[in-house]
Protein backbone atom coordinates (compact mmCIF):
# COMPACT_ATOMS: atom_id res chain seq x y z
CA UNK A 1 0.00 0.00 0.00
CA UNK A 2 1.51 3.33 -1.01
CA UNK A 3 1.88 6.21 1.40
CA UNK A 4 1.34 9.60 -0.21
CA UNK A 5 2.29 13.02 1.13
CA UNK A 6 -0.22 15.86 0.82
CA UNK A 7 -0.48 19.55 1.62
CA UNK A 8 -3.82 21.12 2.50
CA UNK A 9 -4.66 24.08 0.29
CA UNK A 10 -6.75 25.69 3.04
CA UNK A 11 -4.65 25.42 6.23
CA UNK A 12 -1.27 24.52 4.58
CA UNK A 13 -0.81 21.49 6.86
CA UNK A 14 1.37 18.69 5.50
CA UNK A 15 0.24 15.11 6.14
CA UNK A 16 0.70 11.54 4.95
CA UNK A 17 -2.04 9.10 4.01
CA UNK A 18 -2.02 5.40 3.19
CA UNK A 19 -4.09 5.12 0.01
CA UNK A 20 -5.85 1.83 -0.63
CA UNK A 21 -8.15 3.10 -3.38
CA UNK A 22 -6.81 5.72 -5.82
CA UNK A 23 -10.30 7.23 -6.10
CA UNK A 24 -10.66 7.70 -2.32
CA UNK A 25 -11.55 11.25 -1.28
CA UNK A 26 -8.66 12.71 0.77
CA UNK A 27 -9.40 15.14 3.57
CA UNK A 28 -7.06 17.12 5.79
CA UNK A 29 -6.77 15.65 9.31
CA UNK A 30 -6.34 19.17 10.76
CA UNK A 31 -9.21 21.13 9.20
CA UNK A 32 -11.20 18.44 7.30
CA UNK A 33 -10.82 20.31 4.00
CA UNK A 34 -11.17 18.22 0.84
CA UNK A 35 -8.65 20.47 -0.97
CA UNK A 36 -5.39 18.53 -0.68
CA UNK A 37 -2.58 18.44 -3.24
CA UNK A 38 -0.27 15.45 -3.53
CA UNK A 39 3.43 16.25 -3.03
CA UNK A 40 6.51 14.68 -4.54
CA UNK A 41 8.21 12.45 -1.98
CA UNK A 42 11.94 12.47 -1.25
CA UNK A 43 13.44 9.39 0.33
CA UNK A 44 16.88 8.02 1.11
CA UNK A 45 18.10 4.46 1.05
CA UNK A 46 20.97 2.64 2.72
CA UNK A 47 22.93 -0.27 1.37
CA UNK A 48 22.30 -3.83 2.58
CA UNK A 49 24.97 -3.49 5.27
CA UNK A 50 23.43 -0.26 6.62
CA UNK A 51 26.09 2.17 5.38
CA UNK A 52 25.29 5.40 3.60
CA UNK A 53 25.91 5.65 -0.14
CA UNK A 54 29.43 6.78 -0.98
CA UNK A 55 30.38 9.69 -3.21
CA UNK A 56 28.36 12.85 -3.70
CA UNK A 57 28.54 15.43 -0.96
CA UNK A 58 29.75 15.07 2.56
CA UNK A 59 27.79 15.95 5.64
CA UNK A 60 30.46 18.19 7.15
CA UNK A 61 29.31 21.78 7.42
CA UNK A 62 27.57 22.03 4.06
CA UNK A 63 24.04 22.03 5.46
CA UNK A 64 23.11 19.04 3.33
CA UNK A 65 22.15 15.63 4.56
CA UNK A 66 21.73 12.15 3.15
CA UNK A 67 19.54 13.53 0.38
CA UNK A 68 21.81 16.53 -0.15
CA UNK A 69 19.11 19.15 0.24
CA UNK A 70 19.06 20.31 3.83
CA UNK A 71 15.55 18.96 4.30
CA UNK A 72 16.11 18.23 7.98
CA UNK A 73 15.80 14.48 7.71
CA UNK A 74 18.71 14.08 10.16
N, C-alpha and C positions, 0 to 999 in steps of 0.2 A: 504494500500500500504506500503510495507516494505521500510525502509531506510537502505541502506547498507553503510558501511565505507570502503574506498579504500585507497591504497597508490600507487602512480605512481612509476613504476620501473625505469623510466628515470630521472625525476627531484626530486623524493622522496617527493612530495607534498602529504599531506593527505587531502581527501575530502569525502563528503557524497553525495549520489545520491539516489533519489526515483526511484525504479525500478518497472515499470509496467509490463514489459515483461522480463522474465528470460533470454531470448536469445538476448536481446538488447546489442549492442556493446557499451561498456563503454569507454569514452575517458577522459583524464585528462583536467580539466578546465584551468590549468595553461600553459601546453605545448602542449596540443592536442594529446599526445601519446595514443596509444591504449593498452599499456602495463600497466594495473592496476591490482593489487592483492587485493582481498577482505580481510578485517581484521575482527578479532573477536571483537564484541562490548561488552563493559562493561557498565552496567546501574545500577542505584540505584532506589529504590522505597521507598515511604513513606506510612504509614498506612492511613486509611480512615480519621483520624482526623488530619493528617498533621504532626504527630510526627515522629521522626526517629526511626528505629528499635532499640530495647533495646538489651543489651548483647554485646558480641564481644569486640572490642577495643574502647577505648575512643579517643576523638579528642584532648586531652590535651598534647601537646608537642611531640607526637610520630611520627609526620610527616604523619600519615595516614589521611584518610578522610572517608566519608560515605561508600566508597567501600573498605577502609582499605589498599589502595595501593599507596597513595601519588601521584595520577594521576593528581592532580591539578583541580579537579572538583569543589572545593570550594575555 
